[in-house]
Structures are given as C-alpha cells and as structure tokens.
Amino acid sequence: MELLVTWRDNHSTDQVPIMVNALKQQQLVGLARRVCERHGYRNESEVAATQINATKQRQVHGCLHDTDMVIISESLDNDWKDFGIYLGLQRSEINRIESDFSPPTVDACIEMLVQWRERQEAEVNHLESISDALNQIERMDIKDKLLLTILVRLSVSVSVFQSQLFISDSTI
C-alpha cells in the first residue's frame, strides 16, 4: 500500500490511464475495468484515448517514454552500468540500484532510467541524451530499435489524430 501512496503522490497527472495500462499489462483486466468505472470513465477506450494524448504530448518534447525504457533495459545486458555513468549517474547510485533491484538486470536498468528521467528538466530532450549515451557505449543496435519504436508510435499517433480530425470534420 505504501508503494501505491508514494506513486500517487509523485504522479499528479495521468494517474488513472497509467494505472489502467499497468493493470492490463499484468493481466488484471477486471481490476482495470473497475478502476475505470470508479473514476468516471465509461469504458477503457476513453482511458486509452487519454493515454494516447499524454503519450503524444510527452513524445513531442523528446521525453523518454516508458516503452522506450523497457526496450533499452531489455537490450543493454551488462552495459547498463556504463550507460548509467554516461547519463550522469554516480557509481555509488548505480551500485545501490544494483543491490536493490538485481537480478534481473532489466529491473535495475529500468530503475536507473526512471531515476535519471525524474532528474531531467522539461526542456531537456531525453532522447538526445539517451542517444549520446548509447553512442558512448557503442550500442547502435539499441538506437536502431528505439528509433523504429518511436517511428511506429508517431505513425500511430498521426493515424489517431487523422481519424479524430475526420470525425470532427464530419460533425461540422
């Protein structure tokens, strides 16, 4: 319960869409549905639309998306500590994260990226910083995966925007 309270206090916006998405990823669909109903959403598609809008807004500003963190973390393997150093984390921080979250290394890497992202100012282009760090550890394969994921996400966002625009135009 303490974990949920801490999460709630640290995420002032988009709490319901984030929570519903996380519940669905954990195959807790019934619980996700109850959360939607309790917070006034008629169905999960309303929550999904809210999440798409939030994703579009974050991506435009170059923020590191949660799915980007998973892609990076699953691909880094043992390079995650050096990657963290190039992002500006201290060795002592990385060692603490490793002792708290490893194994598996994916969990430790995600925590490292979460901590790094929380320190970034809104104006900072996260993806540029990530790209620079990946260059430093010579992991172009991860840059390629990340670029492909971002391009797919942007094309989906454009498709959703176009369909919403079409619906808006047809009602005029």
N, C-alpha and C positions, 0 to 999 in steps of 0.2 A: 504494500500500500504506500509506503514511504517513497518508493521509486516513482509511482504514478503521481503523487503530490508534487514531487520535485519536478517531474516532467511538465505537469500542468503549469506550475509557477514560472517555468523558463520558456514556455511557448505560448505567448499571448494571442497569436493569430493562427488560424487554420487548425485548431486543435481537433475538431471533430473529423475533418477529412483525413488528417494524418492518422488519427486513432483508427478510423474505419478501415483505411488502407492497410495498416499494420495487422489488424484483426483478420482481415481477409487473407493476407499473406500467410497467416498462421492457421488457416482453415477454420477460423472461428466465425463463420458466416452468420450464424444465428445471433451471436453476440453483436456482430457488426450491425445487423439489421435493427436490433433493439436500441443500440446507441443512436442510429439514425432517427428512429421513431421518437426517442426521448428528447432529441434536440430539434424536433420540428421539421425534419426532412421527410417528404412523402415517400421517397424511395432512395435507393443507393445511387441512382443515376444523377440525382441532384447533388449529392456529395461528390460524385466523380467530376461533375462539371465544375464545382468549386475548386477541386484539386487541380484540374487542368488549367484553370485560370491562374492559380497560385504558381503552378509549375512554369507557365509561360512567363509570368512576371519575373520569377527568380532567374530564368534562363536568359532573358533579355539582358539582365545586368551582369551576366557572366558568373553567377553563383554556382557552386558545386552542388549538384542535385544528389539526393540520397542514392539513386540508382547508379550514379557515377561513382560514388564511394564504394559501392558493392563491387562494381566492375574492377576498379583499381585494387581493392583489397583481395579479391579472389585471384588476381593475376600477379601480384607482387612477390609472393612467396617470401623468401628470406631477405629480399631487398627492401622490405618495409621500413626497417630501422634507418638505413641510409636515406631513404626517401623522406622520412620524417625530419632528419637532420637538414636536408636541403630545403625543406619547407620552413625551417627556422625553429623547430622544437629542440629543447635541450636534451642531451644524452640521458640526464637523470630522469626527465619526464618520460622518455621512451622506455627506460628500464622499469619505471613504476607501472606504466601501461602494460608492459610485457608480463610483469609479475601478477598484475590484477586480471588480465584478460586472456592470457595464453595458457595452454593451447585452446583452441586452434589459433593460428596466427591471423587468420581472417578477422576474428573478433578484435584482436589487439590493433590491427591496422585500421579497422573501422573506427574504433575509439580514438585512435591517434588523429584520424581525419576529422572526426567530429570536434575534438578539442581544437584542432587547427582552425577549422571553419568558424567556430564560435569567436575566435580572436580577431577575425578579419573585419575590417570596416566595410560598410555597404558599398563604398565606391571602388573597392579593390576587385579586380577581375580575377576571381578564383581560378578559373580555367587556365588563364595565362600563367599563374603561379604554379599550378599543377603541371602544366606543360613544361615549364622551365625545370622543375624538379625531376620530371621523367627524362628530360634530356640529360641531366646531370648523371643519372644512373643508367643511361643508355638503354631505356626501355621503350623504344619506338613502337613495339608491338602493342603496348598498353595505350599509347597515344592513338594508334590506329583504331583500336576497339572503342575508345572513348569518343573519338570523332564520329565514327559510324553511329554510335548510340545517340549522340547529340543530333546528328543529321536526321535520323529516324524520328526522334522526339519532335524536332522542329517541323518536319513534314506533317506529322500527325496534328500538331498544334495549328498549322496553317489549314489543314483539311477541316478541323473542327471549327476554326474561325470562319472559313468559307461557308460551311454548312449553316452556321449561326447567322452569317450575313444574308444568305439566301432566305432563311426563314424570316428574318427581319424585313427584308425587301418584299417578300410575298404578302406580308401582313399590312403593308402600307397602302 
